[in-house]
């Protein structure tokens, strides 16, 4: 007051006091400048916490922008960023008419409203009407404080700061992101979704009125808990809109009688495992995935229905990849979140692939010129050091072509091939392609020949990358999970040539059809699929992987805890689901033929025989070896006798008695009836023989 009195006296005094007035104006200028600098410094050093609005609920959408799955914020709130362009403009107009009609003309604080509120309070002795602008309310939402005069002053200062930094539309977006709507709902987008099951792009008059009324007293007016209070608040807003001319009385009356939500709607929950991963891979907000929402829902239903046939706690997982872009179009991590281990993303879990890697072993042999589809390879007993693999049926087929060996998933030829190309080299090839082999912890951790039969764990995602390469020229690229990332795709690794990829695919496409399913060549509509199955040791994992029609599909069936499931193989358990998925793709997607069934018939430069036949030496007994002890189990399944070399056409004798060949498997199976010592002899058609003495011990 002294300052203003001096200014008044100086302006009206008739006496000229030049030096004193000069000093006075210097002090005024200095004081005003200091105050300005202080305010400016405070504004810079103590900015409003706008970053709170960035803490929104992660939301994953599909390639078309449709909701897949949303997640609450770290505080457990549903809060989605508001975009003024995607909110009903009539709602925004009416919100401003009710809450802050001079919003576009003031600088954050409305002097007219402040004066009106002060006069009303002075006359009545209590606060009758508020003076908070939308900008001040936004400041309060950013920094909640008790309702005091001091807090109001801070809100005014914060409002001025917000107005200096943001446009009016940005302030509205901030308010509509943070406004409370009851419970853990914040922001108009979350409220519209949870109360009306719709985006706030086109709201009815009744819906607009409720969304305007709720932030004023969100808990007292929640429609799902306090229906009557919500109805009264909505009517009050409708009456105000009618009084201001923003709504006709007739429309206001109709909206007052409209339906009122009495519960929350469930938000979309599709593709949980992929959505969870993507929501935590980057900044909070909207993540645009490559997933096709419709295909994703089809896949989830198909897989959930499929596993209902099992009563041993089995679940399943599935991956669908578009070959050209490597975009993941659907991913189902388990048969349901309520299934055993359902929260685990089993497409990312390392499991033994069984025989699913065999096509890539042969592909490497094709590249080296060791083999082609017509190369003859032996399916006969052979030991590789201490490792003596057997086929799944424990039988042997003699000389076969590589084509047949791969189509019928014969184990011994695959191990022979891996031994030729090198297990370490094959493992290094896969590692370079981005496939991380998980081998058992042991002193000698070098890759072994067991790789051919699933001796190292990989994930369904890695297997999908390999089979997608098989279906697109032999080049491995990382899977694409986010829209736009495919255009940035620069990382790739050539597994083998396009010609080799086509030849391997043609062989796989010619594999025996599943029981009850007609070959694709006999159907004009069926997509031709190059597929391979796999079964891990102990029936723990059943796999089916393949490509066709421009897509790659990988299916896994098993227990999440890795428990054995006797009798469940990749062919009888996983392959039927694989073909069900390809049927869905054919109906729902624009599939294209991409397999040349004649590619493996083209002449190539390769060995006619994979190995030189051994005929110059007598036969050698592979099992049972001389001097070993073998254990006779209670089931007395017997022992499959195996030999190599010689002139083949073997005859077997135990203690001088011939062992007959089984008609079903073609194997020589010896079933001793007691413990003791036995003399085992094999004789080839040239009369050459080998002998081993063994001891049988009851197990």
C-alpha positions as CSV (number, residue, x, y, z in Angstrom):
1,X,0.0,0.0,0.0
2,X,2.9,2.4,0.7
3,X,4.2,1.8,-2.8
4,X,0.8,2.7,-4.4
5,X,0.4,5.7,-2.1
6,X,3.8,7.1,-3.2
7,X,2.9,6.6,-6.8
8,X,-0.4,8.4,-6.3
9,X,1.2,11.3,-4.4
10,X,3.9,11.7,-7.0
11,X,1.5,11.8,-9.8
12,X,-0.7,14.5,-8.2
13,X,1.8,16.7,-6.4
14,X,2.5,20.1,-7.9
15,X,6.0,20.2,-6.7
16,X,8.7,18.9,-9.0
17,X,11.2,16.7,-7.2
18,X,13.2,15.4,-10.1
19,X,16.0,13.4,-8.4
20,X,13.7,11.8,-5.8
21,X,11.2,10.8,-8.5
22,X,14.0,9.3,-10.6
23,X,15.2,7.2,-7.7
24,X,11.7,6.2,-7.0
25,X,11.1,4.9,-10.6
26,X,14.4,3.1,-10.6
27,X,13.4,1.2,-7.4
28,X,10.0,0.4,-8.9
29,X,11.6,-0.9,-12.1
30,X,14.1,-2.9,-10.1
31,X,11.4,-4.4,-7.9
32,X,9.2,-5.3,-10.9
33,X,12.1,-6.8,-12.7
34,X,13.1,-8.8,-9.7
35,X,9.6,-10.0,-9.3
36,X,9.4,-11.0,-13.0
37,X,12.8,-12.8,-12.8
38,X,11.6,-14.6,-9.7
39,X,8.3,-15.7,-11.3
40,X,10.2,-16.8,-14.4
41,X,12.8,-18.7,-12.4
42,X,10.0,-20.4,-10.4
43,X,8.2,-21.3,-13.6
44,X,11.3,-22.9,-15.0
45,X,12.5,-24.6,-11.8
46,X,9.1,-25.8,-10.6
47,X,7.2,-26.8,-13.8
48,X,3.8,-28.5,-13.5
49,X,4.1,-32.3,-13.4
50,X,2.7,-32.9,-16.9
51,X,4.6,-36.2,-17.2
52,X,1.9,-37.8,-15.0
53,X,-0.4,-37.9,-18.0
54,X,2.1,-40.1,-19.7
55,X,1.6,-42.8,-17.1
56,X,-1.3,-44.4,-19.0
57,X,-2.6,-47.9,-19.3
58,X,-0.6,-50.0,-21.9
59,X,-3.0,-50.9,-24.7
60,X,-2.1,-53.4,-27.5
61,X,-4.1,-53.2,-30.7
62,X,-4.1,-55.4,-33.8
63,X,-2.8,-54.5,-37.3
64,X,-6.2,-52.7,-38.0
65,X,-6.2,-50.7,-34.8
66,X,-8.8,-53.0,-33.0
67,X,-8.3,-53.6,-29.3
68,X,-6.6,-56.8,-28.3
69,X,-5.7,-56.3,-24.6
70,X,-5.3,-53.5,-22.2
71,X,-3.5,-53.4,-18.8
72,X,-3.9,-51.2,-15.8
73,X,-1.2,-48.7,-14.8
74,X,1.3,-49.5,-12.1
75,X,-1.2,-48.1,-9.5
76,X,-4.0,-50.4,-10.8
77,X,-5.9,-47.7,-12.7
78,X,-7.6,-47.8,-16.1
79,X,-6.3,-44.7,-17.8
80,X,-6.0,-44.3,-21.6
81,X,-4.6,-41.2,-23.3
82,X,-7.3,-39.0,-24.8
83,X,-7.1,-37.7,-28.3
84,X,-9.3,-34.7,-29.0
85,X,-9.6,-35.9,-32.6
86,X,-11.1,-39.2,-31.5
87,X,-13.7,-37.8,-29.0
88,X,-17.2,-36.7,-29.9
89,X,-16.9,-33.0,-30.6
90,X,-20.4,-32.3,-29.3
91,X,-19.4,-33.9,-26.0
92,X,-16.4,-31.6,-25.8
93,X,-18.5,-28.5,-26.6
94,X,-21.1,-29.4,-24.0
95,X,-18.4,-30.2,-21.4
96,X,-17.0,-26.7,-21.9
97,X,-20.5,-25.1,-21.7
98,X,-21.1,-26.8,-18.3
99,X,-17.6,-26.6,-16.7
100,X,-15.9,-23.5,-18.2
101,X,-17.8,-21.5,-20.8
102,X,-15.0,-18.9,-21.2
103,X,-12.4,-21.7,-21.5
104,X,-11.1,-20.4,-24.9
105,X,-10.9,-16.7,-23.7
106,X,-9.1,-16.9,-20.4
107,X,-5.4,-17.6,-19.5
108,X,-6.1,-20.5,-17.1
109,X,-7.9,-18.4,-14.5
110,X,-11.3,-16.8,-15.1
111,X,-11.4,-13.4,-13.4
112,X,-15.2,-13.1,-13.9
113,X,-15.8,-16.5,-12.2
114,X,-13.4,-15.6,-9.4
115,X,-15.2,-12.3,-8.8
116,X,-18.6,-14.0,-8.9
117,X,-17.6,-16.7,-6.5
118,X,-16.1,-14.1,-4.1
119,X,-19.3,-11.9,-4.1
120,X,-21.5,-15.0,-3.6
121,X,-19.4,-16.2,-0.7
122,X,-19.3,-12.7,0.9
123,X,-23.1,-12.4,0.7
124,X,-24.0,-15.9,2.0
125,X,-21.0,-16.4,4.3
126,X,-20.1,-19.7,2.6
127,X,-18.9,-21.0,-0.7
128,X,-21.8,-21.1,-3.1
129,X,-20.2,-21.6,-6.5
130,X,-16.7,-22.5,-7.5
131,X,-14.3,-20.6,-9.8
132,X,-12.2,-23.5,-11.1
133,X,-11.6,-23.5,-14.8
134,X,-10.9,-26.7,-16.7
135,X,-7.2,-25.7,-16.6
136,X,-7.3,-25.4,-12.8
137,X,-9.1,-28.7,-12.5
138,X,-6.4,-30.2,-14.6
139,X,-3.7,-28.7,-12.3
140,X,-5.6,-30.3,-9.4
141,X,-5.6,-33.7,-11.1
142,X,-1.9,-33.5,-11.7
143,X,-1.2,-32.5,-8.0
144,X,-4.1,-33.5,-5.7
145,X,-4.3,-31.3,-2.6
146,X,-6.8,-30.6,0.2
147,X,-9.5,-28.1,-0.7
148,X,-8.1,-25.0,0.9
149,X,-7.6,-21.3,-0.1
150,X,-3.8,-22.0,-0.3
151,X,-4.4,-25.0,-2.6
152,X,-6.6,-22.9,-4.8
153,X,-3.9,-20.2,-5.1
154,X,-1.4,-22.9,-6.2
155,X,-3.9,-24.3,-8.7
156,X,-4.2,-20.8,-10.2
157,X,-0.5,-20.5,-10.6
158,X,-0.2,-24.0,-12.0
159,X,-3.1,-23.2,-14.4
160,X,-1.1,-20.2,-15.7
161,X,1.9,-22.4,-16.2
162,X,-0.1,-25.0,-18.1
163,X,-1.6,-22.3,-20.4
164,X,1.9,-21.0,-21.1
165,X,3.1,-24.5,-22.2
166,X,0.1,-26.1,-23.8
167,X,-2.5,-25.3,-26.4
168,X,-6.2,-25.3,-25.4
169,X,-6.7,-28.7,-27.1
170,X,-3.7,-30.2,-25.3
171,X,-5.1,-29.0,-22.0
172,X,-8.5,-30.6,-22.8
173,X,-6.7,-33.8,-23.7
174,X,-4.9,-33.7,-20.4
175,X,-8.1,-33.2,-18.5
176,X,-10.0,-35.9,-20.4
177,X,-7.1,-38.3,-19.7
178,X,-7.0,-37.7,-15.9
179,X,-10.6,-36.9,-15.0
180,X,-11.9,-39.4,-12.4
181,X,-15.0,-41.5,-13.3
182,X,-15.4,-43.7,-10.2
183,X,-13.3,-46.5,-8.8
184,X,-10.1,-47.0,-10.7
185,X,-11.5,-45.5,-13.9
186,X,-9.7,-42.3,-15.1
187,X,-10.2,-40.5,-18.4
188,X,-13.1,-40.3,-20.8
189,X,-11.8,-43.2,-23.0
190,X,-11.7,-45.7,-20.1
191,X,-15.1,-44.5,-18.8
192,X,-16.7,-44.8,-22.2
193,X,-15.3,-48.3,-22.7
194,X,-16.1,-49.6,-19.2
195,X,-19.6,-48.0,-18.9
196,X,-20.8,-48.1,-22.5
197,X,-18.6,-50.7,-24.2
198,X,-17.7,-48.2,-26.9
199,X,-15.1,-45.6,-27.9
200,X,-16.1,-41.9,-27.1
201,X,-16.3,-41.1,-30.8
202,X,-20.1,-40.9,-31.0
203,X,-21.9,-40.6,-27.6
204,X,-25.6,-40.2,-27.0
205,X,-27.1,-37.3,-25.2
206,X,-27.6,-39.4,-22.1
207,X,-24.0,-40.8,-22.2
208,X,-22.6,-37.3,-22.6
209,X,-24.5,-36.0,-19.6
210,X,-23.3,-38.8,-17.4
211,X,-19.7,-38.4,-18.4
212,X,-19.9,-34.7,-17.7
213,X,-21.5,-35.3,-14.3
214,X,-19.3,-38.0,-13.0
215,X,-15.9,-36.2,-12.5
216,X,-17.7,-33.7,-10.2
217,X,-18.3,-36.4,-7.6
218,X,-17.1,-39.7,-9.1
219,X,-17.6,-42.0,-6.1
220,X,-21.0,-40.5,-5.0
221,X,-22.4,-40.8,-8.5
222,X,-21.0,-44.2,-9.7
223,X,-23.8,-45.8,-11.8
224,X,-22.7,-49.3,-10.9
225,X,-22.9,-48.6,-7.2
226,X,-25.3,-45.6,-6.7
227,X,-27.8,-45.7,-9.5
228,X,-30.2,-43.1,-8.2
229,X,-27.4,-40.6,-7.5
230,X,-26.0,-41.1,-11.0
231,X,-29.5,-40.6,-12.5
232,X,-30.1,-37.4,-10.6
233,X,-26.7,-36.0,-11.5
234,X,-27.3,-36.8,-15.2
235,X,-30.7,-35.0,-15.1
236,X,-29.1,-32.0,-13.5
237,X,-26.6,-31.8,-16.4
238,X,-29.3,-32.3,-19.0
239,X,-31.3,-29.4,-17.4
240,X,-28.3,-27.1,-17.6
241,X,-27.7,-28.0,-21.2
242,X,-31.3,-27.3,-22.0
243,X,-31.1,-24.0,-20.1
244,X,-28.1,-22.9,-22.1
245,X,-29.6,-24.0,-25.4
246,X,-27.1,-26.7,-26.0
247,X,-29.9,-29.3,-26.0
248,X,-33.6,-29.0,-26.6
249,X,-36.0,-29.7,-23.7
250,X,-37.5,-32.6,-25.6
251,X,-34.2,-34.3,-26.1
252,X,-33.2,-33.6,-22.5
253,X,-36.4,-35.3,-21.3
254,X,-35.7,-38.3,-23.6
255,X,-32.1,-38.6,-22.4
256,X,-33.3,-38.4,-18.7
257,X,-35.3,-41.6,-19.2
258,X,-32.5,-43.4,-21.1
259,X,-30.8,-46.6,-20.0
260,X,-28.2,-46.2,-17.3
261,X,-25.3,-48.7,-17.0
262,X,-25.5,-50.7,-13.8
263,X,-22.2,-52.6,-14.2
264,X,-18.9,-52.4,-15.9
265,X,-18.3,-54.0,-19.3
266,X,-15.3,-56.3,-19.7
267,X,-12.5,-54.9,-21.8
268,X,-11.3,-57.0,-24.7
269,X,-8.9,-59.7,-23.6
270,X,-7.3,-61.3,-26.7
271,X,-3.8,-62.4,-27.3
272,X,-2.8,-62.1,-23.6
273,X,0.7,-63.5,-23.8
274,X,1.8,-61.5,-26.8
275,X,0.1,-58.3,-25.5
276,X,1.7,-58.6,-22.1
277,X,5.1,-58.9,-23.7
278,X,4.5,-56.0,-26.1
279,X,3.0,-53.8,-23.4
280,X,6.3,-54.0,-21.5
281,X,8.5,-53.6,-24.5
282,X,8.7,-49.8,-24.7
283,X,6.9,-46.7,-23.5
284,X,3.4,-47.0,-22.0
285,X,0.5,-46.2,-24.4
286,X,-0.8,-47.8,-27.5
287,X,1.2,-50.5,-29.1
288,X,0.3,-51.4,-32.7
289,X,1.0,-55.1,-33.1
290,X,1.1,-57.2,-36.3
291,X,-1.6,-59.6,-35.0
292,X,-4.8,-60.0,-36.9
293,X,-7.5,-59.7,-34.2
294,X,-10.1,-61.8,-36.0
295,X,-7.6,-64.6,-36.8
296,X,-6.3,-64.4,-33.2
297,X,-9.8,-65.0,-31.8
298,X,-10.3,-67.9,-34.2
299,X,-7.0,-69.5,-33.1
300,X,-7.8,-69.1,-29.4
301,X,-11.2,-70.7,-29.7
302,X,-9.8,-73.5,-31.9
303,X,-7.0,-74.4,-29.6
304,X,-9.1,-74.2,-26.4
305,X,-11.7,-76.5,-27.9
306,X,-9.0,-78.9,-29.2
307,X,-7.4,-79.6,-25.9
308,X,-10.7,-80.4,-24.2
309,X,-10.3,-84.0,-25.6
310,X,-7.3,-84.5,-23.2
311,X,-7.9,-85.3,-19.5
312,X,-4.3,-85.4,-18.3
313,X,-3.6,-81.7,-17.8
314,X,-2.4,-81.0,-21.3
315,X,-2.3,-77.6,-22.8
316,X,-1.1,-76.3,-26.2
317,X,0.4,-73.3,-27.9
318,X,0.4,-72.0,-31.5
319,X,2.0,-69.5,-33.7
320,X,0.9,-68.2,-37.1
321,X,3.4,-66.2,-39.2
322,X,3.1,-64.5,-42.6
323,X,6.1,-65.7,-44.5
324,X,6.6,-62.6,-46.8
325,X,6.8,-60.1,-43.9
326,X,7.6,-62.5,-41.0
327,X,4.7,-60.7,-39.2
328,X,3.2,-62.7,-36.4
329,X,-0.6,-62.8,-37.2
330,X,-1.7,-64.9,-34.3
331,X,-0.1,-66.3,-31.2
332,X,-1.7,-68.4,-28.5
333,X,0.6,-69.0,-25.5
334,X,-1.6,-71.6,-23.8
335,X,-5.1,-73.1,-24.0
336,X,-6.4,-70.6,-21.5
337,X,-5.2,-68.6,-18.5
338,X,-7.2,-70.9,-16.2
339,X,-5.4,-74.0,-17.6
340,X,-2.5,-75.6,-15.8
341,X,0.4,-73.3,-16.4
342,X,-1.9,-71.1,-18.5
343,X,-0.1,-67.9,-17.6
344,X,3.2,-69.2,-19.1
345,X,3.8,-68.2,-22.8
346,X,4.7,-71.6,-24.0
347,X,5.6,-70.3,-27.5
348,X,8.6,-68.7,-25.7
349,X,9.4,-71.8,-23.6
350,X,12.4,-73.9,-24.6
351,X,11.3,-77.5,-25.2
352,X,12.8,-80.5,-27.1
353,X,11.7,-80.3,-30.7
354,X,12.0,-84.1,-31.3
355,X,12.4,-84.7,-35.1
356,X,11.3,-81.2,-36.1
357,X,14.9,-80.1,-37.0
358,X,15.5,-83.0,-39.4
359,X,14.5,-81.0,-42.6
360,X,17.3,-78.5,-41.9
361,X,19.9,-81.3,-41.4
362,X,19.1,-82.7,-44.8
363,X,19.0,-79.2,-46.2
364,X,22.6,-78.7,-45.2
365,X,23.5,-82.1,-46.8
366,X,21.8,-81.0,-50.0
367,X,23.8,-77.8,-50.0
368,X,27.1,-79.7,-49.6
369,X,26.2,-82.2,-52.4
370,X,26.2,-85.1,-50.1
371,X,22.6,-86.0,-50.8
372,X,19.5,-85.3,-52.9
373,X,16.0,-86.6,-52.7
374,X,17.0,-89.8,-54.5
375,X,20.2,-90.5,-52.7
376,X,20.2,-93.9,-51.2
377,X,20.9,-94.0,-47.4
378,X,21.0,-96.9,-45.0
379,X,18.4,-97.3,-42.3
380,X,20.3,-100.0,-40.5
381,X,21.7,-100.4,-37.0
382,X,24.9,-98.3,-36.4
383,X,26.7,-97.1,-33.4
384,X,28.4,-93.7,-33.3
385,X,30.7,-94.2,-30.4
386,X,28.4,-94.8,-27.4
387,X,25.4,-93.5,-29.2
388,X,23.3,-96.1,-31.0
389,X,20.0,-94.5,-32.2
390,X,16.9,-96.5,-33.1
391,X,13.9,-95.6,-35.1
392,X,10.7,-94.7,-33.3
393,X,9.2,-98.2,-34.0
394,X,12.5,-99.8,-33.1
395,X,12.6,-101.4,-36.6
396,X,15.0,-100.8,-39.6
397,X,14.1,-100.6,-43.3
398,X,17.5,-101.3,-44.9
399,X,18.4,-99.1,-47.9
400,X,16.0,-96.2,-48.5
401,X,16.0,-92.9,-50.4
402,X,16.5,-89.7,-48.5
403,X,13.1,-88.6,-49.6
404,X,11.5,-91.6,-47.8
405,X,13.8,-91.2,-44.8
406,X,12.6,-87.6,-44.3
407,X,8.9,-88.2,-45.1
408,X,8.8,-91.2,-42.7
409,X,11.0,-89.4,-40.1
410,X,13.5,-92.3,-39.8
411,X,16.0,-91.6,-37.0
412,X,19.1,-93.5,-38.0
413,X,19.4,-91.9,-41.5
414,X,19.0,-88.4,-39.9
415,X,21.8,-89.2,-37.4
416,X,24.0,-90.5,-40.2
417,X,23.4,-87.3,-42.1
418,X,24.2,-85.1,-39.1
419,X,27.3,-87.1,-38.5
420,X,28.4,-86.4,-42.1
421,X,27.7,-82.6,-42.1
422,X,28.9,-82.2,-38.5
423,X,26.8,-81.6,-35.4
424,X,28.9,-78.6,-34.3
425,X,28.6,-77.0,-37.8
426,X,24.8,-77.6,-37.7
427,X,24.5,-76.0,-34.3
428,X,26.6,-73.0,-35.3
429,X,24.4,-72.6,-38.4
430,X,21.3,-72.4,-36.2
431,X,22.9,-70.1,-33.7
432,X,23.9,-67.7,-36.6
433,X,20.3,-67.8,-37.7
434,X,19.1,-66.6,-34.2
435,X,18.2,-70.0,-32.8
436,X,19.7,-70.5,-29.4
437,X,20.1,-74.2,-28.6
438,X,19.6,-75.1,-25.0
439,X,21.8,-78.1,-24.3
440,X,21.8,-80.1,-21.1
441,X,24.4,-79.0,-18.5
442,X,27.3,-81.4,-18.7
443,X,31.1,-81.4,-18.7
444,X,31.3,-81.8,-22.4
445,X,28.8,-79.2,-23.6
446,X,29.6,-79.6,-27.3
447,X,26.7,-80.3,-29.6
448,X,26.2,-84.0,-30.3
449,X,24.4,-86.2,-32.7
450,X,21.4,-86.3,-30.5
451,X,20.5,-82.9,-32.0
452,X,18.9,-84.8,-34.8
453,X,16.4,-86.3,-32.5
454,X,15.7,-83.3,-30.2
455,X,18.7,-83.3,-28.0
456,X,18.6,-79.6,-27.5
457,X,15.7,-77.3,-26.6
458,X,14.4,-74.5,-28.7
459,X,11.2,-72.4,-28.6
460,X,8.2,-72.4,-30.9
461,X,9.0,-68.9,-31.9
462,X,12.5,-70.0,-33.1
463,X,11.0,-73.0,-34.9
464,X,8.6,-70.7,-36.6
465,X,11.4,-68.5,-37.9
466,X,13.1,-71.6,-39.4
467,X,10.0,-72.9,-41.1
468,X,9.1,-69.5,-42.4
469,X,12.6,-69.4,-44.0
470,X,11.9,-72.8,-45.5
471,X,8.8,-71.3,-47.1
472,X,10.5,-68.2,-48.4
473,X,13.7,-68.9,-50.1
474,X,15.9,-70.3,-47.2
475,X,16.5,-66.9,-45.6
476,X,15.9,-66.6,-41.8
477,X,14.7,-63.3,-40.5
478,X,13.5,-62.4,-37.0
479,X,9.7,-62.5,-36.4
480,X,8.0,-59.1,-36.5
481,X,5.6,-58.2,-33.7
482,X,4.9,-54.5,-34.2
483,X,3.4,-52.8,-37.2
484,X,6.0,-50.9,-39.2
485,X,9.0,-53.0,-38.0
486,X,8.9,-55.2,-41.1
487,X,9.9,-52.2,-43.2
488,X,12.9,-51.7,-40.9
489,X,13.9,-55.4,-41.2
490,X,17.5,-55.5,-42.1
491,X,18.8,-58.5,-40.1
492,X,18.7,-61.8,-42.0
493,X,20.7,-65.0,-42.4
494,X,20.7,-67.4,-45.3
495,X,20.2,-70.9,-44.0
496,X,20.6,-72.4,-47.5
497,X,19.7,-71.6,-51.1
498,X,16.2,-71.0,-52.4
499,X,16.6,-74.2,-54.5
500,X,17.3,-76.3,-51.5
501,X,14.4,-74.7,-49.6
502,X,12.1,-75.6,-52.4
503,X,13.4,-79.2,-52.6
504,X,13.1,-79.8,-48.9
505,X,9.6,-78.3,-48.9
506,X,8.5,-80.5,-51.8
507,X,9.6,-83.6,-49.9
508,X,7.8,-82.5,-46.8
509,X,4.6,-81.7,-48.8
510,X,4.7,-85.3,-50.1
511,X,4.7,-86.9,-46.6
512,X,1.9,-89.4,-45.9
513,X,-1.4,-87.7,-45.1
514,X,-2.9,-87.9,-41.7
515,X,-5.4,-90.6,-41.1
516,X,-8.9,-89.5,-42.2
517,X,-7.5,-86.5,-44.2
518,X,-7.3,-86.5,-48.0
519,X,-4.0,-85.5,-49.6
520,X,-4.0,-81.8,-50.8
521,X,-3.4,-82.9,-54.3
522,X,-6.8,-84.7,-54.4
523,X,-8.6,-81.5,-53.3
524,X,-9.0,-78.5,-55.4
525,X,-9.4,-76.2,-52.4
526,X,-7.0,-77.6,-49.8
527,X,-3.8,-75.7,-49.2
528,X,-0.7,-77.8,-49.8
529,X,1.4,-77.9,-46.6
530,X,5.0,-78.8,-46.2
531,X,5.0,-80.1,-42.6
532,X,7.1,-82.1,-40.1
533,X,6.1,-83.5,-36.8
534,X,8.3,-84.1,-33.7
535,X,8.0,-86.1,-30.5
536,X,10.4,-85.5,-27.7
537,X,11.9,-88.2,-25.4
538,X,9.3,-89.7,-23.1
539,X,6.4,-88.2,-25.0
540,X,6.8,-84.9,-23.2
541,X,6.4,-82.7,-26.3
542,X,4.3,-83.2,-29.4
543,X,5.1,-80.8,-32.3
544,X,3.9,-80.0,-35.7
545,X,5.4,-77.3,-37.9
546,X,4.8,-76.4,-41.5
547,X,4.3,-73.8,-44.2
548,X,1.8,-73.4,-47.0
549,X,-0.3,-70.8,-48.7
550,X,2.1,-68.0,-47.6
551,X,1.9,-68.8,-43.9
552,X,3.9,-70.8,-41.3
553,X,2.2,-72.5,-38.4
554,X,3.8,-74.1,-35.4
555,X,1.8,-76.1,-32.9
556,X,2.9,-77.6,-29.6
557,X,0.9,-79.9,-27.3
558,X,2.0,-81.1,-23.9
559,X,2.0,-80.4,-20.2
560,X,3.4,-77.1,-19.0
561,X,5.4,-78.9,-16.3
562,X,7.0,-81.2,-18.9
563,X,5.4,-84.4,-17.5
564,X,5.4,-87.4,-19.9
565,X,2.2,-88.2,-21.9
566,X,2.7,-91.8,-23.1
567,X,1.4,-92.4,-26.6
568,X,0.9,-88.8,-27.6
569,X,3.1,-88.1,-30.6
570,X,3.5,-85.1,-32.9
571,X,1.6,-86.9,-35.6
572,X,-1.4,-88.1,-33.7
573,X,-1.6,-85.1,-31.2
574,X,-0.2,-82.0,-32.8
575,X,-0.6,-82.5,-36.6
576,X,-4.4,-82.6,-36.6
577,X,-4.5,-79.2,-34.9
578,X,-1.9,-77.9,-37.4
579,X,-4.1,-78.8,-40.4
580,X,-7.2,-77.3,-38.6
581,X,-5.3,-74.0,-38.5
582,X,-4.5,-74.2,-42.2
583,X,-8.2,-74.8,-42.9
584,X,-9.0,-71.6,-41.0
585,X,-6.3,-69.7,-42.9
586,X,-7.8,-70.9,-46.1
587,X,-11.3,-69.7,-45.2
588,X,-10.3,-66.4,-43.6
589,X,-7.1,-65.3,-45.3
590,X,-5.9,-64.8,-48.9
591,X,-3.7,-67.8,-49.1
592,X,-1.5,-68.6,-52.1
593,X,0.2,-71.7,-53.3
594,X,3.9,-71.5,-52.7
595,X,5.1,-75.1,-52.9
596,X,6.4,-76.6,-56.1
597,X,5.7,-80.3,-55.6
598,X,8.1,-81.2,-58.5
599,X,11.1,-79.3,-57.1
600,X,12.7,-82.4,-55.7
601,X,12.5,-84.2,-59.1
602,X,14.9,-81.8,-60.8
603,X,18.3,-83.3,-61.6
604,X,21.0,-82.2,-59.2
605,X,24.6,-83.0,-58.7
606,X,24.8,-85.2,-55.6
607,X,25.9,-88.6,-54.4
608,X,23.8,-91.5,-55.6
609,X,24.7,-93.3,-52.3
610,X,25.2,-91.5,-49.1
611,X,27.8,-94.0,-47.8
612,X,29.7,-96.8,-49.4
613,X,28.1,-100.1,-48.4
614,X,30.1,-102.3,-46.1
615,X,30.3,-105.9,-47.5
616,X,33.9,-106.9,-47.3
617,X,34.0,-107.5,-43.5
618,X,31.9,-109.8,-41.3
619,X,28.8,-108.4,-39.6
620,X,29.2,-106.6,-36.3
621,X,26.7,-106.9,-33.5
622,X,25.5,-103.5,-32.4
623,X,23.1,-104.8,-29.7
624,X,23.7,-106.6,-27.5
625,X,27.4,-106.0,-27.4
626,X,29.8,-108.6,-26.1
627,X,30.2,-108.7,-22.3
628,X,27.4,-106.3,-21.4
629,X,24.6,-106.8,-18.9
630,X,21.1,-106.2,-20.0
631,X,18.1,-105.7,-17.7
632,X,14.9,-107.6,-18.3
633,X,11.9,-105.4,-17.4
634,X,8.7,-106.7,-15.8
635,X,6.8,-106.0,-19.1
636,X,9.3,-108.3,-21.0
637,X,9.1,-106.1,-24.1
638,X,12.3,-107.9,-25.2
639,X,15.4,-106.6,-26.9
640,X,15.7,-105.5,-30.6
641,X,18.7,-107.3,-32.0
642,X,20.8,-105.1,-34.3
643,X,23.9,-105.6,-36.4
644,X,25.7,-103.8,-39.2
645,X,28.0,-104.7,-42.1
646,X,28.4,-108.0,-43.7
647,X,26.1,-109.1,-46.5
648,X,22.9,-108.2,-44.7
649,X,19.9,-110.7,-44.8
650,X,20.8,-111.5,-41.2
651,X,19.8,-114.6,-39.2
652,X,19.9,-114.6,-35.4
653,X,20.5,-117.3,-32.9
654,X,20.4,-117.3,-29.1
655,X,22.0,-120.3,-27.4
656,X,21.6,-122.1,-30.7
657,X,17.9,-121.4,-31.0
658,X,16.8,-119.2,-34.0
659,X,15.1,-115.8,-33.3
660,X,12.2,-115.2,-35.6
661,X,11.3,-111.9,-37.3
662,X,8.2,-110.1,-36.1
663,X,5.6,-109.8,-38.9
664,X,4.4,-106.4,-37.8
665,X,7.7,-104.5,-37.4
666,X,10.1,-106.7,-39.3
667,X,12.4,-106.7,-36.4
668,X,14.3,-109.6,-34.7
669,X,13.2,-109.3,-31.1
670,X,14.6,-111.6,-28.4
671,X,12.5,-112.1,-25.3
672,X,14.5,-114.1,-22.7
673,X,12.4,-116.0,-20.2
674,X,14.9,-115.9,-17.3
675,X,18.1,-114.4,-16.0
676,X,21.4,-115.9,-16.9
677,X,24.2,-115.9,-19.5
678,X,23.4,-116.1,-23.2
679,X,25.3,-116.7,-26.4
680,X,24.0,-114.4,-29.2
681,X,25.1,-115.1,-32.8
682,X,24.3,-113.2,-36.1
683,X,24.9,-114.8,-39.5
684,X,24.7,-112.9,-42.9
685,X,23.8,-114.4,-46.2
686,X,27.4,-115.0,-47.1
687,X,27.8,-117.2,-44.0
688,X,29.9,-114.7,-42.1
689,X,29.1,-114.4,-38.4
690,X,29.6,-112.5,-35.2
691,X,29.1,-113.5,-31.6
692,X,28.5,-111.8,-28.3
693,X,28.1,-113.2,-24.8
694,X,25.7,-111.3,-22.5
695,X,24.2,-111.6,-19.1
696,X,20.5,-111.0,-18.5
697,X,19.5,-109.6,-15.1
698,X,15.9,-109.3,-14.0
699,X,14.9,-105.7,-13.5
